[in-house]
Amino acid sequence: MDPINLLKERKVCRAFKNIPIKGNVVENLLEAAQQAPSGSNMQPWEIYIVMNNKLENLRKKILEAANEKNRNYGPPFSGEVPEKYLNRRKKLMDDMKGYLSEDKLNLSYIFKGSLTFFNAPAVAFIYIHKSLYPTRSIDIGSYMVYFMLAAEILGLGTCPIGYIRGVSDVINEFIGVSNEFILEIAIAFGYKDDEKAINKFKSDRVQLSDNSCIME
């Protein structure tokens, strides 16, 4: 695929086939993502891949914890969010409803699916050291983009999930991560189930004039 079209056509996968990722696909993916740029080449990302039976065990622990009260799954906004951004999030949810209804699902599928990684066969958990947060979080974003695009090239779908930060304590304990590290994001990945309507959905983008300025 032409690289520009790859950027334009990539979309989030929210339904995966029950097929394990075999061979050296994961290693190839990680080697490609490792080429992401970072400030002063610090490469501040710490990656943990959980797959197969280990991932099934983690799913069970997460769902058990999700039944507990007083867990916050909301994004950690640092202040009052302008309405235009909130409206874009609302439109995303509204636009997804039609696709979900084709599969006889509703929005609860998105929230529960986020906690179960939409049954993907593998998940990458991306951490950053507390001393580098949030200053070098931009480098984590860089790594995410490389990871997701490399996955597309390798024939895999991806779904970045921030919602699981609400159960980060469960994930950290399961993986054995030191409390010196912060879970920034998880990326579920695997083979796309193209028979599911939700995988036909692609979120729209605002006009360039809404958030871009060219000065000459």
N, C-alpha and C positions, 0 to 999 in steps of 0.2 A: 504494500500500500504506500502511496505517496505520503511522505512525512507530514505535510500540511493537512492532508485529508485525515490522517491518523489523529492529529490533534483535534480536528473539528468533529470527528465522528465517534471518538471514544466516549463511552457512557458507563455509568455505574451498573454493575451487575448485582441484582438482588434475588437471584435464584440460581443455584449451582447444581450441576449433575453430581450424582453420588459415585464419582469416579476418582480414585486416588491419583495424586500426581507422582509419577514414577520416574526412574532414571535420574539424570543429572539436570532436570529442568529447573529445580529450585536453586541449585548451585549456579546455573547460568543466569538465572534471574537476579540473584544476589550480586553476582560479579558485575552485571550491567548497572544495577542500581548504585553500586559502590562508586561509580564514576561521577556521581552527582557533585556539583560544586558546593563549596562551603567556605565561609570566611576564614582566612588565614590557613586554609586546608585543615581545620581542626577536626572535621568529620565527626561531629558530636553525637551521631546516632548510635544507639546500641540496639541491635536487632535480635529478637527471639522468634523463631519459627516453631509453631506448635501444629502437629499434624496427626491424622489418623486416630488411633485409640487414645493417645494423650489428649487430643482435642475433644473427643467425646467425653472424657472424664472432666475436662475443664468446663464444658457446656453444662454438665449436671451440677457442678459446684456453683456456677454463675446463676443458674435458674433457682437453686435453693436459696442463695443469698438475695436474689431479686424479690423474694417473698417477704423479706425483712422490711420494716418501716424505716423512715428517716434516711433514705438514700436519695441523693440528688443526682439526677441524670442530665440536668440542664447544662448548657454551655457556660463556661466561666467568663461571662462578659465583665468587663472592668468598669462599666458605667451604664448610663441610660443609652439605649441603642436607638439611633434615628429611625423614624417610621419607615422610610423607604427600604431599609434592609429587612425589617420585620415583614413588610409586605411581600418581599421576594420569597421569604421562607414560607409564608402562608400560601402563596401562589404555587409553590412547589408541591405542598401537601394537597391542595385542591386539584392540581393537574394529575397527580398520581392516582386519584380515586377511580377514575374511569378505567385505567389499566388494571387496577386491583380487582375491580368488580368483574372484569372478564374472567378472572381466575377464582371468582366467588370469594374474594378476600376483602378486608377493609384495612384501615390504617393501623390497626393493632398488629397486623403482619409486619409492618415496618419497625415498630418498637420492639416487639418480641424477637423479630428477626435480627435486629441489631445485637441483641444479647446472645443469640445463638449463631451469629455470623452467617445467617441465611443458609446454614447447613453446608458451608464451604468446606472442602477437605483440608484446607490449610489456612493459617492466619499468621501474619507478621505483626508482632507487637514492637512498637518503636518507642524507645526511651531516650531521655536526655538527662544529664547530670544536673542536679539542683543548682549548682554554681553557674551553669550556663543558661538557666531558664529565667526570664523569657528571651533574653538577648539573642541567643542563637537558635531560637525556635524557627527562624526563617530558614535555617539550614535543614531542619526536619522537613519543611515544606518542599524544599528542593529535592530531598531524597525521595519523598512520596511521589513526586511527579516522575522521576526517573523509574521508580519501582513500577508504577502503574502503566507507563508507556512500554517498558520492557516486557511486562506481563502480556500486554496486547500483542506485541510482536511475536511472543512465544505461544500465542493462541489461548491465553488465559484471560478471564474476566477478573475484575477487582471491585471491591467495595470498601472505601475508607470509612471507618466507624469511630466517632468520638464519643458516642453514647455510652460505651462500655467504661468510660472513666468513672461512672457511678459505682462500678464494682472493681475498681483498680486494686483494692486491698486483696480481693480474692485472687485476682490474676497474679499479682506480685508474689503472694505466698505460694501459689501453685508453681510458678516458674522459679522462684527462689531469688528474686531480685532484691538487691540491697535498698534500704530506704533512702539512700543517697540519690536514687534515680526517680524520675517522674515519667509516668506513662503518658506520652503525648497523643498517640493514635494507634489504632489497630487497622490492618488492611486484610480483609478476607479475600482469598483468591482461589481460583480453580476453574474448571471448565464450565462455560455458560450453558444454562438450560434455556435454549432459544424457543422452546415450546411454551414457556411461561410468558404471559402478556406483559407482566411488569418489566421484563427485560427488553421490551420494545420501547419503553419510556425513556426519553432523554430530556432532561431539564433544559429550559430555554435560557437564553442570555439576553441581557439588556442591550440596547443600541449603544454603539461606541460613544455617541454623543452624551450618554448618561453618565459615563465614568472615565472618559478619555479626552485628553486635550493635546493637540499637536501645535507646537509653537515654532514659527519659522522667522 
